[in-house]
Amino acid sequence: MKKIFLFLIVVFWLTSCYDDYRLDYPYSTVAFSNATGGSDQPGVLWRSVVKGEGLKLDAGIYLAGVIENNQERWVDFQIDPSILNDTDYELMPSDYYSMSDNSRFVIPSGSHVGKITITLDSLSFVNDKNAVKPHYAIPFRLTQTSEDSILSTQSTQILVVRYISSLEGFYIHEGDFSTVEDDGSVLNDGAINNVLRASTVMLDTVRMNGMMNLTGADFQMNVAAGSDVFIEYYPNPDPVEPENIALISTPSTDYVSPWENLDAINSGYNNPQNSEDRSGPDGIYGNWFSGEMWRYVQYDFPGPFNINRSDVYWFTDGGGLQIPDSTYLEVWDDETEEWVEIWRNWDGSGVSANQWNITEFDAVNTTAIRMYMKSNTESVGIIEWRVWGISGAVGYEVAPIERITQIGENRYDHSTHTFYFNYRVHYEPPNNYYHTDVSATLTWRNRIRDGVNEWRR
């Protein structure tokens, strides 16, 4: 009985001490969040609405300095076009949107967030060609509040709003192709198995970054899914720029801690705050305990790619996970069926904290890459690993294209988010003596929206 009584005294004492530390700060303040939504500019928040999934979004501020909010509070704001001076953004026309409140954020009792709802005009906004890119902005300035202060460093926000088609995203691409001469002789055929990206062009039209075995270069296709599926060849007007192909690659490793996440390395988290940032959509990769051991992470690409750059943002918790002391890169050689080293940090580069470690190397054609890492004392953590490249496909099918024609049913199944394609690729002279017939499906897999990787459920 004495032991129970003593235990209750200790519990009461600890609870009292805890309550003593749960005190409001002497002053309360309000501010905009420092979230960027994928923008690389402080004070700028990118947001996307999805055509067909609602043209509404919330804008808001937060309350700090109060542990529990037991009363209604308010913050007044104004739309201040001068905030857009010296930026590339244009003030969103007033008839393109409406707000649930034109001058005040209200923070209700029980909450630390005050919000208003912005509704985009379904006619004016979505029919403007500039609305599919980060172009139109609503510049907010906080003016006065019921609280002690407005945080001066976060008293303004440029809210940049665009729309995307519900068709935008990455697609699993499967099917067959056959490249045939005019006399019926088969020059090449094979299976299609890769991942393509569809980007919004306008309304319900998206542009695929390739078809058949290709994922780039001069082979793009505009696709629309209204009452009928429409397809057309789109010649790429710009030089092909390398893309982060980690987003369409399959990650693997020789070891990851059971409580960490391998998928974190290609989650699309592009704006870590520092090397202690765990807030990415899939957390972080860690390989505790691997002190003094070489470990690797690997990307298998959906086909051959020419790659020339690797970026890694290392993670450390200041304890068991540290920035590596050594690292090197290998690629898979399909001809020799061996891993080949292409870079090593002999000069000590590539192992800095709180930044992207950017490594450039001579372009190499490969289907996979490995990054090895080792700490001399502890284990290693990774927030994100990006690899940049363009399609490395070769063969008859990379000849300049003249046009695409339909040779069978082309349709879109809304219930499964799947395109069904049957079309013929016609090539320009002197390669117009053959053509390529394609039968394939594209099934929506995921999309990157406002810096967040959204997967199909």
Buried (B, 14 or more C-beta within 10 A) or exposed (E): EEEEEEEEEEEEEEEEEEEEEEEEEEEBBBBBEEBBBBBEBEBBBBBBBBBBEEBEBEBBBBBBBBEEBEEEBBBBBEBBEEBBEEBEBEBBEEEBBEBEBEEBBBBEEEBBBBBBEBBBBEEEBBEBEEBBEBBBBBBBBBBEBBBEBBBEEBBBBBBBBBBBBBBBBBBBBEBEBBBBEEEEEEBBEEEBEBBBBBBBBBBBBBBBBBBBBBBBBBBBBBBBBEEEBBBBBBEBEEEEEBBBBBBBBEBBBBBBBEEBBBBBBBBBBBBBEEBBBEEBBBBBBBBBEBBEBBBBBBBEBBBBBBBBBBBBBBBBBEEBBBBBBBBBBBBBBEEEEEBEEBBEBEEEEBBEBBEBBEBEEEBBBBBBBBBBBBBEEBBBBBBBBBBBBBBBBEEBBBBEBBEBEEBEEBEBEEEEBBBBBBBBBBBEEEBEEBBBBBBBBBBBBBBBBBBBBBEEE
